[in-house]
């Protein structure tokens, strides 16, 4: 191999000889890519098309040994390093310019122990991979709502979706993890082994190492759940959202209902004359007995005069993939997010005003319904602190043409500012774009200092900085 000139941690450059690169490649089960490889552009491409970074070197790993070798290589050469799981993160931290990408996307194994209700999951697995294996046995782990999302990034940031209110966040069901830390050591983190690292991994993002395996607790679910959409005309949105908010006050943990405001896509069950018009969609899932779900969803489904109601029994795996067509890779995306403990009238008015000025047909706002079991965990029990949030708003600007960048980003930022007075002040790090580094400390609240101290212990040089970064505690750096 020819020598490469790579970006360092401190934004300098260093030359890696051809002999060193050949030795690296010879010690891997996986593959080595640079810009001369025919598949380089395919390998470096991630979900958000706004991210167009050109790594100097990509190591596609096939196991923990490859990851250990990659981390040690990055450490020894002082390289800027990014870690790719599913490549779905909005900020694009899965790739870096000029540095090293540790690519875990082929480490997709999912092994289920039915008797113990446990699953061991590789860091390259997507939510669809996890669901397919666990649902074969009528079991599930709480994850997100887009099946192409990678389990690693979702879990390390928290992880919430349709069954969170019943079974907790993804991290609340994490029992252990195997982690390659910045010194190139493979550690096991659990409640009894390296418990401080285990605490940090549950919400601290990719700051503390590269997870090579996750062990999750599983729950009985499915194979069918009561789920589906109730679509309302946008003219009724404010009134419907006020009743929606009230109906959820008494919702059982089994019931989750999210609100989506956008222009209607050409859904086959929606009358054609509604396609492209602004609508409010109530998307609901009941993760219990289907008949009980009919009773639990009755109040929500009785609100207003919907255009269509397609709530019914569906395979859980199918419902988990229901929104995939609206979130497919290849579009440009920018998000802004707030947590809310409640949804006051003024916030509802701000949401509907923004929908009247959508900058493009794929832009949307969704309001996720959380709480339940996830809200009954102590704030300091895990790194993830947003236990009091009842709603999570994500302003999802999505478009295709670069000349729409400014209009779409500005629209998202305006709504973010308009709803700030009603927000809880915390933030979900998985929804934070690259320009929100100033929100990281606030997002973690009272847990931030402990995280910074643990960062100093496990990654004192901040090798893992391509993330919503927690810097090593300053007072310890000076010691």
N, C-alpha and C positions, 0 to 999 in steps of 0.2 A: 504494500500500500504506500501511496505517497504521503508525505508529511501534511499536517493540517495546522492552520492557524486558528485557534479557538479563543472565545471570549472568556475572561476570568471573572471571578466573583466581584472584583472591584472595577469592572468595566475596562480592564486592560486587555492585552492580547498575549497569548503564549503559543509557542510552536511545539507540536507533538510530532515526534519523528515517525517515519514510516515503520521502522522496526518496532517501536513501542505500540503502534496501532495493530501491527500484525500479531504481536504477542497478546494483546488484549483480545482480539478476535479469536485467536486459537484457544483461549481459555473459556470461551462462551459456548453454551448450547444454542443460544439465539443468534441473531444476525446483527451486522453492523452496516449502517447506511451513512453516506454523506451525499453532497449535492451531485456527485457524479453518478449515483445509482439511478437506474431507469425508473424505479418506483419512488424516488425521493419525494416528489410532490404529493404523491398519494399518502405516503407515510407521515408527512408533516402536517397534512390537512386535518383540521378539527371541526367541530360542529358549528361554531360561530364563524361565518365567512368574513366578518370584520377583521379577524386575526389572520395575518399573513406573515408569519415569522419564518425565518430561515435558520434552523439549527445548524451548527457546524458539524455535529455528529449525533446520530441516533443509535442507541443500543436497544434492540428489541429483545427483551428478556423472555426466557422460558421457565424460569424457576428461581428460587431464593438464592442459589449459588451465583446465578447471573447478576442478580440485583446487588449482592454483596460485592462482587467484582466491579460493577459499575460505580457504586458509591465510593469504593476505595480509590478507583481511578480518578473520579471527580475530586475527591479530597486531596489526593497526592499531587494533583496538578492545579489545584486552586480554581477549578472551572465553575462557571455559572451553570447551574443544573436545574432542569425542570423535570417533573415526574408526570407521566401520562397514564391515566387509567382508561376511562371511557372517552376522554377528550371533550366532554360536554360542558365544562365550566364556562360561565358567561364571560369571565375576565380573560380567558385564554391562557391561563397559567400552565397548561399542559405543554406548551412549547416556548422556546426562548430564541432570541436572535444570537447566532454565533456560538452558543454554548452547547452543552450536552443534554440530550433528552433521554431519560430512562423510561422506555416504553414498555408498559405492562399489559398491553392490550391483548396479547395472546395467552395470558395466564387466566383462563376463563373457567377453570374447573369449579364444579359445584357438587359436593357430596353430602347426601342427606342420611342421617341416622334416625330412622323412624321411631325406634323404641325410645331413644333419648331425647327426641325432638330437638335435634341439633343439625345445623348445616355448616359445613366448612366451605368457604367461598374464596376463590382467587380474586386478586385485585383488578383483573381485566374483565371480569364478568359484568354484563349489563343487568339491569333489573329484569329484562325478559329472560335472560339465562337463569337467574335465581328463581323467578316465578315458575318457569317450565319444570324445573327439577322438584321444587317443593310442592307445587300443586299436584304433581303426579301422585302424591301421598296425602292430599287433602290438608296440607300444611302451608304456612306462609310466614314471612318476616315482614314487618312494616317497612315500606320503602316509599318511593315517590310516585309521580303520576305519568311519567314519560318513560316508556320501557327501554329506550335506547340510552338512557342515562347510565353512567358507570356506577357500580355499587361503591367503589372506593371513595370517590369524591363526595358522593351523597352521604355516606355513613360518617366520614370524618368530620363533615360540617354539621351533622345533626340528623337530617333525613325525616321528612314528614310527608304523608299522603293520605290515601282513602281510609286506612285502618289504624291510623295513629291514635285517634281518640280512644279506641278500645285497647290497643296493645302497646302504646307508647311510641316514642321516636325510634328510628333505626338504631341509634346509639344506646337506647335503653334496653335493647335486646342483644347488644354485643356482649359476649361472654369472655372472649379473649382475642388477641391479635398477635401475630408474629411480625416483628418490626426490625428492619435494618436501620440502625441509627447512624448518625453522621460519622462515627468512628469506624464504621464498617462491620459492626457486630450485629448478630441476629439475636434479638431478645424476645421473650414471650411476655406479654402484658396482660394481666388479669387482675381480679380482685385480690389475689394472694401473691402474684409474681409481678414485681415492678409496678405496684399499685399506683404510684404517682404518675407513671407514664400512661397507664390505663386510663386514669382520670383525664389526662390531657388529650388523649386520642379521641375521647368522646365529645367532640365539638371543636377541638383545636385545629382542625384542618390538617394540611400536610406539613405542618411546622416541625414535627418531632421525629420524622423518619419516613421510610418507605414501607408500607404495610404489604407483606407478601401473602398473608392469609388472614381471613376473618372467621371467627366462630360465632354463630348467631343462635339464639333461642328461637324456636319455631312455635307457632300456635295453630290450632285446628281452625280451618276456614275452607269454605267452599265445598265442592268445586263451583257452586253457583252462589251469587250474591244478588240482592235486589239493588239495581243501579240503573242510571240513565239520566236523561236530560228533560227539563221542562223549559221551553223557550217562550219568552214573553216579548211583546212589542216594546220597543225602547221608550215609547211615550209613557208607559206605565212604570218605568224603571225605578223612579224614586219611591213611589208608593209600595212597589213590590219589595224593594230592599228594606224599607222600614218594617214591613210585616215579616220578612225573612229574618231580620235581626231579632225580632221578638220571638218568633217560632223557635229559634235556636237556643233561647235561654233555658228551655226545659228539655232539650234534646238528650236522649240517652247516649252513652258513649259509643254504642254501635253505629250511630248515625253521623255521617259527615255530609255537609252540603256546601259546595263552593259556588260563588257567583262569578260569572264571566260576562264582561261587557265588550262588545266588538261588532263588526259587520258580519252578518251571517254568511258562513261558507255554504257552498252548494251541497248541503246534506241531503241524502236521498229521501228522508222522511219529512223534510221541510218544504212547504209549498214553494214553487219556483218563484213566485212573485215576491217572496221574502229574501231571496238570495241577494247578498250585497247590501242589505239594509241593516241599520243598527238594531241590535237586539240585546236583551238581557237573558242569560242562560243560567238556570239553577241546575248544577250537576251534583247528583247525590248518590251515596252508596250506604247501604245498611249491611254491616258485616255480622249478621246473626241469622236467625230463622227467617225465612222469606215471608211467612205469614205475619210474623211480628213486625217485620219491616214495612209491610203494607200499612199497618196501623201507625207506626212511628213516622212515616213519611206523609201521612194523610194531611196534616196541617200545612206543610210546605206546598203540597200539590194542590191545595184548595185556594192558594193565594191568587187573586186576580183572575184574569181571563187569558190563559196562555194560548199561544198559537198551536202548540203541540206538546203532548206529554208522552214520552217514550220510556218511562221508567218501568222496569220489569226484571224478571230473573235473567241473569247473564252469567256466562263463565267469568270467574274472577280474572283469569289471564286475559280474556278479551277486553274487560273493562279497564285493566291496567294499560292496555294499548290503544284505548279509544281516542286519545288526544295526539297520538303519534303523527298522523298526517298533518296536523297543524304545527308541529314542532320538528319537522324533518330537517336534516342538515342542508347547508347550502345557502341559507339566507343570512342577511346581516341582522344582528340582534344587539339590543341595548336595554338593560333593565334598571329600574329604580324601585326600591322596596321600603316599606315601613311595617312595623308591628303595631297592632292596636289591641288594647284591652277591651274596648267597645267600639262601636261604629256609630258615632253621632250623626245627626241630620246634616250638619255642616260638611262632614266628610263625604256623605252620600251625595250631596249637591256638587261637591268638587269633582267627584268621580263622573257623574253624569254630564257635567259641563265639559269635561275633557273628551268624552265620547262624541260630543257634538262637533268636535274639531279633530277627529282622527286624521293623522297625516298620511295614512296608507291603509289598504284593505286588510293587511295582516296584523296591524297593531291592535293590541287588546289590553284590558285590565282584568286581572283576576284577584279575587279576594278569597284566600284559603281559610277554611274553618278548622281551628285546632283546639287546644285545650284538652279536656277529658283526662285520660290517664297520663298524657304527656305533661299536663299542668299540675300533677300531684307529686312530682319529683322535686326535691329541694333544689334551690338555685345553685348551691355549691356542691351538689352531689356529682355533677359532671362539669366539664368545661363549658358546655352549652348552657347559657343562663336565661334564655327567653321563656321561662316557664309560665309567666302570667299572661302571655299573648293569647287572645281568643280568636283573632283574625290576623292574617298576614296578607298585605297587599303587594302584588307585583305588577308594576307598570311595564308591560312587555312591548317595546317598540321593535317591530320586525319588518324588514323591507328588502328589496333586491338590488336596487341601483345605488352606486356610491354617491350620486348627486342628490340623493334623498337623506344623506347622513345628518346634515345639520337640522333639517325640519323634524326628523323623527327623534333625534336625541334631545332637542330643545323641548319638544312636546312632553317627553317623559320627565325631564327635569322640572318643567313648570308644574306638572301634577304632583310631583314629589314635594315641591315647595308649598303648594296649595294645601296639601294634607298634613304637612309637618306639625301644625299646631295641635292636631288631634292624635298624634302618634305616641307610642310608649317610649320612644327614644332608643330602643334596642334595634338590632338588625340581624337578619339571617345571612351569615357570611356566604352561603352558596348562591345567594341572589345578588351579591355586591359586584358591580363591574370594576374594571381595572382602575378607574379614576376615583375610587372611594377609600383609598388607603387611610384617609383621615378619620374614617368611621370605625376602624378596627378596635381601638381601645374602648370606645363607647359601646360597641356591639357586645363586648365581653363583660362590661360593667365591673362588678366587684371581683370577678374571677381573673381579671387581666393580670394583676401583679403576680399571682401564683403561676399563671401561664408563662409570664416572662422569666420567672425564676427557674421554671422547669426547662424553658428554652435554653437558658444558660447552662443547665446541667447536661442536656442531651444534644444540643447543637450550638455550642458556644461561638462558633464562627459564622453562624447563620447560613450554613451551606444550603439549607432548604428555605429559600426566600422567595421562590416563585409560587406565591400563595397569598392569601390575605394575611400578611406577615406580622408575626409577633416577634419583636426584636428581643434578644437576650437582655435580661435585667441589667440596667446600667450600673447599679450599685455593686453588682457582682462582677461585672466586667472590670471595674476599677480595683477590685480586691486583689 
